[in-house]
């Protein structure tokens, strides 16, 4: 149970209105540490795959974040060039 709460807390930003700035900061950190390439389009594709597979565990996270997470996913899809 505790693990699920911690997972939801860690990925809470996926369903918040400040998703884009938080995601951009994560992107910059990963680029700075040479974990990913400096390619925002590829980053957005990765984010789409991740969010599509992600699920919240707790009722609170589902109730508070799931709808906004789906909205963020649609916003990112509009940014991607395939």
C-alpha positions in Angstrom: 0.0 0.0 0.0 2.8 2.5 0.9 4.6 1.8 -2.3 1.5 2.7 -4.3 1.0 5.9 -2.4 4.7 6.8 -3.0 4.4 6.0 -6.7 1.3 8.2 -7.0 3.0 11.0 -5.1 6.1 10.8 -7.3 4.1 11.0 -10.6 1.5 13.4 -9.3 2.7 16.0 -11.8 1.4 14.0 -14.7 -2.1 15.2 -13.8 -1.4 18.7 -12.7 -1.7 22.0 -14.6 2.0 22.6 -14.2 2.9 19.3 -16.1 4.7 21.1 -19.0 7.1 23.1 -16.8 7.9 20.1 -14.6 8.3 17.9 -17.7 10.6 20.4 -19.3 12.8 20.6 -16.2 13.0 16.8 -16.2 14.0 16.9 -19.9 16.7 19.5 -19.2 18.1 17.4 -16.3 18.2 14.2 -18.4 19.9 16.1 -21.3 22.5 17.7 -18.9 23.4 14.3 -17.6 23.6 12.9 -21.1 20.8 10.3 -20.4 18.8 11.4 -23.4 19.5 13.4 -26.5 18.6 17.1 -26.8 15.6 16.4 -29.0 12.3 17.7 -27.6 10.2 15.9 -30.2 11.7 12.5 -29.2 11.2 13.5 -25.6 7.5 14.2 -26.2 7.2 10.8 -28.0 8.7 9.1 -25.0 6.3 11.0 -22.7 3.3 9.9 -24.7 4.3 6.3 -24.5 4.9 6.6 -20.7 1.7 8.4 -20.0 -0.4 6.0 -22.1 0.9 3.1 -20.0 0.8 4.9 -16.6 -1.9 4.3 -14.1 -2.5 5.8 -10.7 -3.1 3.4 -7.8 -4.8 5.3 -5.1 -8.4 6.6 -5.2 -7.3 10.1 -4.4 -4.8 10.2 -7.3 -7.3 8.7 -9.7 -10.0 11.2 -8.6 -7.7 14.2 -8.6 -5.3 13.6 -11.5 -6.6 11.1 -14.1 -8.7 13.5 -16.1 -6.0 16.2 -16.2 -3.4 13.5 -17.1 -5.5 12.6 -20.2 -5.7 16.3 -21.1 -1.9 16.7 -20.8 -1.5 13.6 -23.1 -3.7 15.2 -25.8 -1.7 18.4 -25.5 1.6 16.6 -26.0 0.2 14.6 -28.9 -0.5 17.9 -30.7 3.2 18.9 -30.3 4.7 15.8 -31.8 5.9 15.5 -35.4 5.9 11.9 -36.5 
